Amino acid sequence: MDRTERFYKIDRLLRQQKHVPVSRFLVELGVSLATFKRDIEYMRSRLHAPIQWDREANGYCFTSPQKDAPSYELPGLWFNASEIYALLMMEQLLESIDPGVLAKRLEPLKARLATLLGSADHSAEEVRRRVRVLTMGSRGLPSAGFETAANALLNRKRLFIRYRGRVNDEDTAREVSPQRLVHYRDNWYLDAWCHMRNGLRSFSMDCVRDAEMRPGEAIDVPTADLDAALGSGYGIFSGRAVAWAKLRFSPVAARWVAAETWHPEQKAGYAADGSYTIEVPYSDDRELLRDILKFGAEVEVLAPESLRVRVRDALAEAAARYQTGV
């Protein structure tokens, strides 16, 4: 068994009987005396376990923790590939947020992550050095705007923002009721009720130029309504009215696409020739269009015709830029 499993076994033995002799631990754990003593010391110093040696009973036992002592909590049995990734990603996300109003709330969590990362047979530093989490396409995040938005979100206050739209490259002033912060494709978005548009909108946080928390109470939108409006279609540009895109990937591209989830409600399957067809709902084709184009000749839009035309025209425009003499 690995080190984390031994911690749980030690904890269970101490809870099952008042005093546990060393010989019982060595048999149950299948380790040497030196290893067992290192485990006990780690649990005491790093996990704050209130374990002591009772000389009269000739065994280890739990004792009442001292006043104001850190709480004792075992690390989770998380040490598999997906959970390592999740912890490292969480730590990296926390590191990407500049210190500010969230610092006091985040520091305990960051400390807990460091404990979890180092709770197995390898130190946190060794795990970080051996496992890398790379982010691609992330955009700069103005810390002041993020902090203000997060503060308004948690305190359920309205938020006034000046927002620079990328399509028209113009600023608009909005009063919004923040609903949730979303980290998507290495960037942060604010899902909010826009009082100017009288509807739900998703705002890219890097486009928020100014943010000011207002005293008015934010309205709360039920989670089911948020998901229906902002999560029903493909990508971050979503809405309630959706169409279905049907895409056919070549046998070569299928080896990658078949292992991916493009949308929770997607329909997909292989054809006899090895090609792979996937159907996904969408309400705004901007993000879907970019994802289709990156596959080049390895994908064909089968439906709807409007999306097929959009992809055809985009490819024709791109090809025109590479004509001789252009």
C-alpha positions in Angstrom: 0.0 0.0 0.0 1.1 3.6 -0.6 1.8 6.1 2.1 -1.7 7.8 2.0 -3.3 4.4 2.4 -1.1 3.8 5.5 -2.3 7.0 7.0 -5.9 5.9 6.7 -5.1 2.5 8.2 -3.3 4.1 11.1 -6.2 6.4 11.7 -8.7 3.5 11.5 -6.7 1.3 13.9 -6.5 4.1 16.5 -10.2 4.7 16.2 -11.1 1.0 16.5 -9.2 0.5 19.8 -8.1 2.8 22.5 -4.4 1.9 22.4 -2.6 0.2 19.6 0.8 -1.5 20.1 3.6 -1.0 17.6 3.6 -4.7 16.7 0.0 -4.5 15.5 0.8 -1.5 13.3 3.7 -3.3 11.7 1.7 -6.4 10.9 -1.3 -4.4 9.5 0.8 -2.0 7.5 3.5 -4.4 6.3 6.3 -1.9 6.8 9.5 -1.6 8.8 9.7 0.1 12.2 11.6 3.1 10.7 8.9 3.6 8.1 6.1 3.4 10.6 7.8 6.0 12.8 8.2 8.3 9.8 4.5 7.9 9.0 3.5 8.8 12.6 5.8 11.8 12.7 4.4 13.0 9.3 0.8 12.7 10.6 1.7 14.6 13.7 3.7 17.4 12.1 2.0 17.9 8.7 -1.5 16.6 9.2 -1.8 17.7 12.9 -2.9 14.3 14.1 -3.2 14.3 17.9 -1.3 11.0 18.3 0.7 10.3 21.4 2.6 7.3 22.9 1.1 6.0 26.1 4.0 4.4 28.0 1.7 2.7 30.6 -0.5 1.1 27.9 2.5 0.4 25.7 0.7 1.7 22.6 -0.2 4.7 20.6 -3.5 6.5 21.0 -5.5 9.6 20.1 -5.5 12.4 22.6 -7.5 15.6 22.9 -6.1 18.3 20.7 -4.6 21.4 22.3 -6.6 24.6 22.4 -6.2 26.6 19.1 -4.3 23.7 17.5 -4.7 23.2 13.7 -7.5 20.8 12.9 -6.6 17.3 12.0 -7.8 16.0 8.6 -6.5 13.2 6.5 -5.7 13.8 2.8 -8.1 12.3 0.3 -7.2 9.2 -1.5 -6.9 11.2 -4.7 -3.6 10.1 -6.1 -4.7 9.1 -9.6 -4.1 10.8 -12.9 -7.3 12.8 -13.1 -7.1 14.0 -9.5 -3.5 15.0 -9.7 -4.4 17.1 -12.8 -7.4 18.6 -11.0 -5.3 19.6 -8.0 -2.5 21.0 -10.1 -4.9 22.9 -12.3 -6.7 24.3 -9.2 -3.4 25.4 -7.7 -2.4 27.0 -11.0 -5.7 28.8 -11.3 -5.3 30.2 -7.8 -1.8 31.4 -8.6 -3.1 33.2 -11.7 -5.3 35.5 -9.5 -3.5 38.5 -8.2 -3.6 39.2 -4.5 -6.5 41.4 -3.5 -9.8 41.0 -1.7 -9.7 37.2 -2.4 -6.3 36.7 -0.8 -7.5 35.8 2.7 -10.0 33.4 1.3 -7.6 31.7 -1.2 -4.6 31.3 1.1 -6.1 28.6 3.3 -7.1 26.7 0.1 -3.7 27.1 -1.4 -2.1 25.8 1.8 -4.4 22.8 1.8 -3.5 22.0 -1.8 0.2 22.1 -0.9 -0.5 19.6 1.9 -2.5 17.3 -0.4 0.1 17.4 -3.1 2.8 16.4 -0.6 0.8 13.8 1.3 1.9 10.8 -0.7 5.3 9.3 -1.2 6.6 12.4 -3.1 6.9 16.0 -2.0 4.7 18.7 -3.4 7.8 20.2 -5.1 8.6 16.9 -6.8 5.0 16.6 -8.1 5.1 20.1 -9.5 8.5 19.5 -11.1 7.4 16.2 -12.7 3.9 17.1 -13.8 3.2 20.3 -15.8 -0.1 21.9 -16.6 0.2 24.1 -19.7 -2.4 26.8 -20.5 -3.0 27.9 -24.1 -4.7 31.0 -25.4 -5.2 32.6 -22.0 -5.7 36.4 -22.1 -4.5 39.0 -19.6 -6.9 39.4 -16.6 -7.2 42.9 -15.0 -7.0 42.0 -11.3 -9.0 45.0 -10.2 -12.0 44.1 -12.4 -11.9 40.5 -11.3 -11.7 41.3 -7.6 -14.6 43.7 -7.8 -16.7 41.2 -9.8 -15.9 38.4 -7.4 -16.7 40.6 -4.4 -20.1 41.6 -5.9 -20.8 38.0 -6.8 -20.2 36.6 -3.3 -21.9 39.5 -1.6 -24.9 39.4 -4.0 -24.6 43.0 -5.1 -25.2 44.6 -8.5 -22.1 45.5 -10.6 -21.6 48.4 -12.9 -19.1 47.6 -15.7 -17.7 49.4 -18.8 -17.4 46.6 -21.3 -15.4 46.7 -24.6 -17.1 44.5 -27.2 -14.7 42.8 -29.5 -17.0 42.7 -32.6 -17.7 46.4 -32.8 -14.7 47.5 -30.7 -16.9 49.9 -28.7 -17.5 50.4 -25.0 -20.9 50.1 -23.4 -21.9 50.8 -19.8 -23.8 47.9 -18.2 -25.4 47.3 -14.8 -25.5 43.6 -14.1 -26.5 41.1 -11.5 -23.5 38.6 -11.3 -24.5 34.9 -11.2 -21.3 33.0 -11.5 -17.7 33.1 -12.6 -16.7 30.6 -15.2 -13.2 29.4 -16.2 -13.4 28.2 -19.8 -10.6 27.4 -22.2 -8.0 29.1 -19.9 -10.0 32.4 -19.6 -12.5 33.8 -17.1 -16.1 34.8 -17.9 -18.8 36.3 -15.8 -22.4 35.0 -16.3 -24.7 37.8 -15.3 -28.2 39.2 -15.7 -27.8 42.3 -17.9 -30.3 44.9 -16.8 -29.8 46.9 -20.0 -30.5 43.9 -22.3 -33.0 42.4 -19.8 -31.5 39.0 -20.2 -28.6 36.7 -19.4 -25.2 37.4 -20.9 -21.7 36.0 -20.5 -19.0 38.7 -20.2 -15.3 38.0 -20.9 -13.5 39.3 -17.9 -10.5 40.6 -19.9 -12.9 42.9 -21.7 -14.1 44.6 -18.5 -12.5 48.0 -18.4 -14.0 49.3 -15.2 -16.0 47.6 -12.5 -17.8 49.1 -9.5 -20.0 47.4 -7.0 -23.4 49.0 -6.5 -25.4 48.9 -3.3 -28.5 47.4 -5.0 -29.2 43.7 -4.3 -28.4 41.4 -7.3 -31.3 39.3 -8.6 -30.8 35.6 -8.4 -31.4 33.4 -11.5 -32.0 29.7 -10.8 -29.2 27.4 -11.8 -31.5 25.5 -14.2 -32.3 28.7 -16.0 -28.6 29.6 -16.2 -27.8 26.3 -17.7 -30.7 26.4 -20.1 -29.7 29.8 -21.4 -25.9 29.7 -21.3 -25.1 26.0 -21.4 -27.6 24.5 -24.0 -25.5 25.2 -27.1 -21.9 24.7 -28.1 -19.2 26.9 -26.5 -19.3 30.1 -24.5 -21.6 31.8 -27.0 -24.8 30.2 -26.2 -28.6 30.8 -26.0 -31.9 29.0 -25.7 -32.6 28.7 -29.4 -30.3 26.0 -30.8 -29.7 24.3 -34.1 -27.8 21.0 -34.6 -24.6 20.8 -36.5 -23.6 17.5 -38.1 -19.9 17.1 -38.8 -18.1 14.2 -40.5 -14.4 13.7 -39.7 -12.0 11.7 -41.7 -10.7 8.3 -40.4 -7.4 10.0 -39.4 -9.1 12.9 -37.5 -11.5 10.4 -36.0 -8.8 8.9 -33.9 -8.6 12.2 -31.9 -12.2 13.5 -32.1 -13.8 10.2 -31.0 -12.0 10.6 -27.6 -13.3 14.2 -27.1 -16.5 15.5 -25.7 -17.7 18.5 -27.7 -21.0 18.9 -25.9 -22.7 16.9 -23.1 -25.7 16.2 -25.4 -23.7 15.3 -28.5 -24.6 12.3 -30.7 -21.7 10.5 -32.4 -20.7 7.3 -34.1 -18.4 5.6 -36.6 -19.2 4.9 -40.2 -18.2 1.7 -42.1 -15.3 3.6 -43.8 -13.8 4.6 -40.4 -15.0 8.2 -40.6 -16.6 9.7 -37.5 -19.8 11.7 -37.4 -20.7 14.0 -34.5 -23.8 16.1 -33.9 -23.8 19.0 -31.5 -26.3 21.7 -30.6 -25.3 25.4 -31.0 -27.0 28.8 -31.0 -24.1 31.0 -32.1 -21.7 29.6 -34.6 -18.6 31.8 -33.9 -16.7 29.3 -31.6 -18.0 26.3 -33.5 -16.8 27.8 -36.7 -13.3 28.2 -35.4 -13.1 24.7 -34.1 -14.3 23.3 -37.4 -11.8 25.3 -39.4 -8.8 24.1 -37.4 -9.4 20.6 -38.8 -9.1 21.9 -42.4 -9.8 19.2 -45.0 -10.2 16.5 -42.3 -13.8 17.6 -41.6 -17.0 18.3 -43.6 -20.1 20.1 -42.4 -23.1 17.9 -43.4 -25.8 20.1 -41.8 -27.3 22.6 -41.5 -26.8 24.3 -44.9 -26.3 27.7 -43.4 -23.2 26.5 -41.4 -21.9 24.6 -44.4 -22.0 27.8 -46.4 -20.3 29.7 -43.6 -17.4 27.2 -43.5 -17.2 27.1 -47.3 -17.0 30.9 -47.5 -14.4 31.1 -44.7 -12.2 28.5 -46.4 -12.5 30.3 -49.8 -11.5 33.6 -48.3 -8.5 32.0 -46.6 -7.5 30.3 -49.8 -7.7 33.6 -51.7 -5.1 35.1 -49.4 -2.5 32.5 -50.6 -3.1 32.9 -54.4 0.0 33.9 -56.4 0.4 37.7 -56.5 -1.9 38.4 -53.6 
